[in-house]
């Protein structure tokens, strides 16, 4: 059982235990706001205050490989295949 510790005290720790994480997942009210403020501060420190959008255009889902973990693997006969035309891509 964890002794009474504040959210601020936990956020100062270099590493959190399983009990620490469980405690933080259950915080409410002002403690939850403090946790979110801290999370925003950490995000700002490591990634800045910019948002980057990335996109992917998938031309086809036809694959010649047969990886066991993959849903679009070559031998999966129950998967609907497609391949975009040049006009569709443009």
C-alpha positions in Angstrom: 0.0 0.0 0.0 1.3 3.4 -1.0 1.9 6.1 1.6 0.2 9.4 1.1 2.1 11.2 -1.6 1.1 14.2 -3.7 0.9 14.3 -7.5 3.6 17.0 -7.5 5.9 14.8 -5.5 5.4 11.9 -8.0 6.0 14.2 -10.9 9.4 15.1 -9.4 10.6 11.5 -9.5 12.9 10.3 -12.2 11.3 6.9 -12.5 7.8 5.9 -11.5 6.7 2.6 -10.0 3.7 0.6 -11.0 1.9 1.9 -7.9 2.9 5.5 -8.8 1.3 5.0 -12.3 -1.8 3.5 -10.9 -2.2 6.4 -8.5 -1.7 9.0 -11.3 -4.2 7.2 -13.5 -6.8 7.7 -10.7 -6.3 11.4 -9.9 -9.2 13.8 -10.2 -9.9 17.5 -9.8 -6.9 19.8 -9.3 -4.5 16.9 -9.2 -5.6 15.8 -12.6 -5.2 19.4 -13.9 -1.7 19.5 -12.4 -0.9 16.1 -14.1 -2.1 17.5 -17.5 -0.1 20.7 -17.0 3.0 18.6 -16.3 2.4 16.4 -19.4 2.0 19.6 -21.6 5.3 20.9 -20.1 7.2 17.7 -20.9 5.7 17.6 -24.4 6.8 21.2 -25.0 10.3 20.4 -23.7 10.8 17.6 -26.1 8.7 18.4 -29.2 8.0 22.1 -29.0 4.7 23.8 -29.6 4.3 22.9 -33.2 2.0 20.4 -34.8 3.2 18.4 -37.8 0.7 16.7 -40.1 1.9 13.7 -42.0 0.0 11.8 -44.6 0.4 8.7 -46.5 -1.1 7.8 -49.8 -1.3 4.0 -50.3 -1.2 3.2 -54.0 -1.9 -0.5 -53.5 -2.3 -3.1 -50.9 -1.0 -5.9 -53.1 2.1 -7.4 -51.5 4.3 -10.3 -52.7 5.6 -11.1 -49.2 4.1 -13.6 -46.9 4.8 -12.3 -43.4 2.8 -14.4 -40.9 1.8 -11.4 -38.8 0.5 -9.2 -41.6 -3.2 -9.0 -42.7 -2.3 -8.2 -46.3 0.1 -11.1 -46.7 0.3 -12.7 -50.1 -1.5 -15.9 -49.1 -4.5 -14.2 -47.4 -7.2 -15.0 -49.9 -10.0 -13.3 -47.8 -8.5 -9.8 -48.1 -9.9 -7.4 -50.8 -7.0 -6.1 -52.9 -6.8 -2.9 -54.8 -4.3 -0.9 -56.8 -4.9 2.8 -57.7 -4.5 4.0 -61.3 -2.2 6.9 -62.1 -5.2 9.2 -62.4 -6.6 8.1 -59.1 -3.2 8.8 -57.4 -3.0 12.3 -59.0 
